[in-house]
Amino acid sequence: MQQGDKIELAVTPDPYVTVRYAGASGDFNPIHIDEEFARKVGLPGRILHGLWTMAQVARAHTEAAGGPEHLKRLSVQFRGMGVLGEQITVSGEVDHVEGGTAVAHSDAHQAGHRIIRNAEAELIP
């Protein structure tokens, strides 16, 4: 990886991703799995688990680096709710490479809203 290399991923969460992720993570909060409940509490419908969205940011970085074994560290700032059925785009770039570690920054957007900002990954190419 070199300074300026792009980090890009586009993924559209399918209608069942929150149910699958609830089972995998153990997070069965009804805002993620019960459409009626989510609407009753003022949400537009079921929302994505924040950690699933963060996983997509990790995926973007690890795919750019050559696989998950290359991820040394990842941090993000959650800034919005992700919804089902609308494409999420992760984009960023490698800022610098120092001592064999590439440092990349990215954001995740959905429907014109930034749902993750200031993601920083350290990657060992």
C-alpha positions in Angstrom: 0.0 0.0 0.0 1.1 3.5 -0.8 0.1 7.0 0.1 -2.9 8.0 -2.0 -4.2 4.4 -2.5 -8.0 4.5 -2.5 -10.2 2.6 -0.1 -13.6 1.9 -1.6 -16.5 -0.4 -1.0 -20.2 -0.3 -1.9 -22.7 -2.6 -0.2 -26.5 -2.7 0.0 -27.8 -4.3 3.2 -30.5 -6.8 2.4 -33.8 -7.1 4.4 -32.4 -10.0 6.5 -29.0 -8.6 7.5 -30.2 -7.3 10.9 -31.7 -10.7 11.7 -28.6 -12.6 10.8 -26.4 -10.1 12.6 -28.6 -10.3 15.7 -28.0 -14.0 15.8 -24.3 -13.7 15.2 -23.8 -10.8 17.7 -26.4 -11.7 20.4 -27.8 -8.1 20.0 -31.6 -8.7 19.7 -32.6 -5.1 20.4 -36.0 -4.8 18.7 -35.0 -1.6 16.8 -32.9 -4.0 14.6 -35.4 -6.9 14.2 -39.0 -5.7 14.7 -40.3 -3.3 12.1 -43.4 -2.3 14.1 -41.4 -1.6 17.3 -38.8 0.5 15.4 -41.6 2.6 13.9 -43.4 3.0 17.3 -40.2 4.5 18.8 -39.9 7.0 16.0 -37.4 5.3 13.7 -38.0 5.0 9.9 -38.1 1.2 10.3 -35.5 -1.3 11.4 -32.0 0.1 11.6 -28.7 -1.5 11.1 -26.5 -2.5 14.0 -23.7 0.1 14.3 -21.1 -2.7 14.6 -22.3 -4.2 11.3 -21.7 -0.9 9.6 -18.3 -0.7 11.3 -17.6 -4.1 9.9 -18.2 -2.8 6.4 -15.6 -0.1 7.1 -13.2 -2.8 8.3 -14.0 -4.9 5.2 -13.2 -1.9 2.9 -9.8 -1.5 4.5 -8.9 -5.2 4.6 -9.9 -5.8 1.0 -7.7 -2.9 0.0 -4.8 -4.3 2.0 -5.2 -7.9 0.8 -7.1 -9.6 3.6 -8.3 -9.4 7.2 -4.9 -10.5 8.6 -3.5 -7.1 7.5 -5.7 -5.0 9.9 -3.8 -3.9 12.9 -6.2 -1.3 14.3 -9.5 0.3 13.5 -11.4 3.2 15.1 -14.5 5.0 13.9 -17.0 7.7 15.0 -20.6 6.7 14.6 -22.6 9.7 13.2 -25.9 8.3 11.9 -28.3 5.4 11.6 -28.0 3.0 8.7 -31.1 1.6 7.1 -31.9 -1.5 5.1 -32.1 -1.6 1.3 -30.0 1.5 0.6 -26.4 1.3 -0.6 -23.6 2.2 1.9 -20.5 3.6 0.4 -17.2 3.5 2.2 -14.5 5.7 0.7 -11.1 7.0 1.8 -7.4 6.7 1.1 -4.1 5.8 2.6 -2.7 9.0 4.2 0.8 7.8 4.8 3.0 4.7 5.3 5.5 4.7 8.1 7.6 1.9 9.5 5.8 -0.8 7.4 2.3 0.4 8.6 -0.1 2.2 6.3 -2.6 4.6 7.9 -5.8 5.1 6.1 -8.8 7.3 6.7 -12.4 6.9 5.5 -16.1 7.7 5.9 -19.3 5.7 5.3 -22.3 7.4 3.6 -25.8 6.2 2.9 -28.4 8.2 1.0 -26.4 11.4 1.3 -25.8 11.1 5.0 -22.5 10.3 6.7 -23.1 7.4 9.1 -19.5 6.8 10.0 -16.8 9.5 10.0 -13.2 9.7 10.8 -12.5 6.0 10.4 -8.8 5.4 10.9 -7.2 2.0 10.1 -3.7 0.9 10.6 -2.8 -1.8 8.0 0.3 -3.9 7.6 0.6 -4.7 3.9 
